[in-house]
Amino acid sequence: PYLSAKFGGVKGETAILNAARKLSTYYRKGTIAGLSGNEMKAITQAVADGYIDESMAAELAALAVGGGMGTQVGRTLVGDKLQRGYTAFSEKAMWMFRMAEQWNRRVTFRAAYELAKGDLSNAYVRSLEHKYLLKTEELRKSGWVDAEIFAYLAGVDAIESTQYTYDREARPRFMQGRKSAFFAFQLFTQQTLRMLWH
């Protein structure tokens, strides 16, 4: 819905389907043959900036292994087989969750990138320069041209708006610190409600 609102219904839906198809090919065949040099450059930058690989998985992993809840420097209060089995299961579940979230972020980024690249005069795309002014200047200094910058920023904005950010700065005060693992899904709910409101 987010991309459809910015670029038009048919365009937004088609871009998501195409991005998912390309990503499926990558995971099935292990090839990046369909990627252009600029797209690979943008994806590499998004990974380096933490947009594609950021997820709630770190918080949930801490919850799964009991960080701060019944553990003291690697020693559990109840170190029985059931607890170790639960911890192993939780770690595998968090891995699957992380992979699913990473898939969503990659598809969203690539779809938004392609849409912006094909419509650089779009008012939404042009507005991103001001929204991400520091990042825009940083990329210009690195030798990126405006077309690459705006397409990249569209991908970043789509991820932040639909997949959210879980940085410490994005959390309300009561969701910060060691207790943040308890509020991981509440943060997702809070950000989803905020997106729907706007």
C-alpha positions as CSV (number, residue, x, y, z in Angstrom):
1,P,0.0,0.0,0.0
2,Y,2.8,2.4,0.8
3,L,4.5,2.2,-2.6
4,S,1.1,2.2,-4.4
5,A,0.2,5.4,-2.6
6,K,3.5,7.0,-3.8
7,F,3.7,5.7,-7.3
8,G,0.3,4.4,-8.3
9,G,-1.5,1.1,-7.5
10,V,-0.6,-1.0,-10.5
11,K,3.1,0.3,-10.5
12,G,3.5,-0.4,-6.8
13,E,2.1,-3.9,-6.9
14,T,4.0,-4.8,-10.0
15,A,7.3,-3.6,-8.5
16,I,6.8,-5.7,-5.4
17,L,6.0,-8.8,-7.5
18,N,9.0,-8.2,-9.7
19,A,11.4,-7.7,-6.8
20,A,10.1,-10.8,-5.0
21,R,10.5,-12.8,-8.3
22,K,14.1,-11.6,-8.7
23,L,15.0,-12.3,-5.1
24,S,13.5,-15.8,-5.4
25,T,15.7,-16.5,-8.4
26,Y,18.7,-15.4,-6.4
27,Y,17.9,-17.7,-3.5
28,R,17.0,-20.7,-5.8
29,K,19.8,-20.3,-8.3
30,G,22.4,-18.3,-6.4
31,T,22.9,-15.9,-9.2
32,I,22.9,-12.1,-9.2
33,A,22.9,-12.0,-13.0
34,G,19.7,-9.9,-13.1
35,L,21.2,-7.1,-11.0
36,S,22.7,-4.0,-12.6
37,G,25.9,-2.5,-11.2
38,N,24.0,0.5,-9.7
39,E,21.5,-1.7,-8.1
40,M,24.2,-3.9,-6.5
41,K,25.9,-0.7,-5.3
42,A,22.7,0.5,-3.7
43,I,22.0,-2.8,-2.0
44,T,25.5,-3.0,-0.7
45,Q,25.1,0.5,0.7
46,A,21.8,-0.4,2.3
47,V,23.4,-3.4,4.0
48,A,26.3,-1.3,5.2
49,D,23.9,1.4,6.5
50,G,21.9,-1.3,8.4
51,Y,18.6,-0.9,6.6
52,I,18.4,-4.4,5.0
53,D,19.8,-6.5,7.8
54,E,18.3,-4.6,10.8
55,S,15.6,-6.5,12.5
56,M,14.0,-7.4,15.8
57,A,16.0,-10.6,15.8
58,A,18.7,-9.3,18.1
59,E,16.2,-8.3,20.7
60,L,14.3,-11.6,20.4
61,A,17.5,-13.6,20.5
62,A,18.3,-12.0,23.8
63,L,14.9,-12.9,25.1
64,A,15.3,-16.5,23.8
65,V,18.6,-17.1,25.6
66,G,17.4,-15.4,28.7
67,G,19.6,-12.3,28.7
68,G,18.8,-10.7,32.1
69,M,15.9,-13.2,32.8
70,G,17.3,-16.0,34.9
71,T,20.9,-15.9,33.7
72,Q,24.0,-14.7,35.4
73,V,27.1,-14.5,33.3
74,G,26.2,-17.6,31.2
75,R,25.0,-19.6,34.3
76,T,21.3,-20.4,34.4
77,L,19.3,-20.7,37.6
78,V,17.7,-23.9,36.3
79,G,20.2,-25.5,33.9
80,D,18.1,-28.5,33.0
81,K,17.5,-30.2,29.7
82,L,14.2,-28.6,29.2
83,Q,15.6,-25.1,29.4
84,R,18.5,-26.0,27.1
85,G,16.1,-27.5,24.6
86,Y,13.9,-24.4,24.7
87,T,16.9,-22.2,24.2
88,A,18.0,-24.2,21.2
89,F,14.5,-24.1,19.7
90,S,14.2,-20.4,20.3
91,E,17.5,-19.6,18.6
92,K,16.4,-21.5,15.5
93,A,13.0,-19.8,15.5
94,M,14.7,-16.4,15.8
95,W,16.9,-17.3,12.8
96,M,13.8,-18.1,10.7
97,F,12.2,-14.8,11.9
98,R,15.3,-12.9,11.0
99,M,15.4,-14.4,7.5
100,A,11.7,-13.6,6.9
101,E,12.2,-10.0,8.0
102,Q,15.3,-9.7,5.9
103,W,13.4,-11.0,2.9
104,N,10.7,-8.3,3.4
105,R,13.3,-5.6,3.7
106,R,15.1,-6.7,0.6
107,V,11.9,-6.9,-1.5
108,T,10.7,-3.5,-0.3
109,F,14.0,-1.8,-0.9
110,R,14.4,-3.2,-4.4
111,A,10.8,-2.4,-5.4
112,A,11.1,1.2,-4.2
113,Y,14.5,1.5,-5.8
114,E,13.2,0.4,-9.2
115,L,10.1,2.6,-9.0
116,A,12.1,5.7,-8.1
117,K,14.7,5.0,-10.8
118,G,11.9,5.0,-13.3
119,D,10.2,8.1,-12.1
120,L,12.8,10.6,-10.8
121,S,10.5,13.5,-11.3
122,N,7.9,12.1,-8.9
123,A,7.2,14.7,-6.1
124,Y,7.7,12.1,-3.4
125,V,11.1,11.0,-4.8
126,R,12.2,14.7,-5.0
127,S,11.1,15.3,-1.4
128,L,13.5,12.7,-0.1
129,E,16.5,14.9,-0.7
130,H,15.3,17.2,2.1
131,K,14.1,14.4,4.4
132,Y,17.5,12.7,4.2
133,L,19.7,15.8,3.7
134,L,22.7,14.5,5.6
135,K,22.7,11.1,3.7
136,T,22.2,12.9,0.4
137,E,25.3,15.0,1.0
138,E,27.3,12.0,2.2
139,L,26.4,10.1,-1.0
140,R,27.2,13.1,-3.2
141,K,30.6,13.4,-1.6
142,S,31.2,9.7,-2.3
143,G,30.6,10.3,-6.0
144,W,27.0,9.2,-6.4
145,V,24.9,11.0,-9.0
146,D,21.5,12.3,-8.1
147,A,19.6,9.5,-10.0
148,E,21.4,6.9,-7.8
149,I,20.9,8.9,-4.7
150,F,17.1,9.4,-5.1
151,A,16.5,5.8,-6.0
152,Y,18.5,4.7,-3.0
153,L,16.7,7.1,-0.7
154,A,13.3,5.8,-1.9
155,G,14.4,2.3,-0.9
156,V,15.5,3.5,2.5
157,D,12.3,5.5,3.1
158,A,10.1,2.6,2.1
159,I,12.0,0.3,4.5
160,E,11.8,2.8,7.4
161,S,8.1,3.5,6.7
162,T,6.9,-0.1,6.3
163,Q,9.5,-2.3,8.0
164,Y,10.4,0.2,10.7
165,T,13.5,1.0,12.6
166,Y,14.4,-0.6,15.9
167,D,17.3,1.7,16.9
168,R,17.5,2.8,20.5
169,E,16.6,6.3,19.5
170,A,13.3,5.1,17.9
171,R,12.0,3.5,21.1
172,P,9.9,5.2,23.7
173,R,11.7,5.5,27.0
174,F,9.8,2.6,28.7
175,M,10.9,0.3,25.9
176,Q,14.6,1.0,26.3
177,G,17.3,-0.9,28.2
178,R,17.3,-4.6,29.2
179,K,13.5,-4.7,29.4
180,S,13.3,-3.9,25.6
181,A,13.2,-7.6,24.7
182,F,9.8,-7.7,26.4
183,F,8.5,-4.9,24.2
184,A,9.8,-6.0,20.8
185,F,6.4,-6.9,19.4
186,Q,4.8,-3.9,21.0
187,L,7.2,-1.7,19.2
188,F,6.2,-3.3,15.9
189,T,2.5,-2.7,16.8
190,Q,3.2,0.9,17.8
191,Q,5.0,1.7,14.6
192,T,2.3,-0.1,12.5
193,L,-0.5,1.9,14.1
194,R,1.5,5.1,13.5
195,M,2.0,4.2,9.8
196,L,-1.7,3.5,9.4
197,W,-2.6,6.8,11.1
198,H,-0.5,8.8,8.7
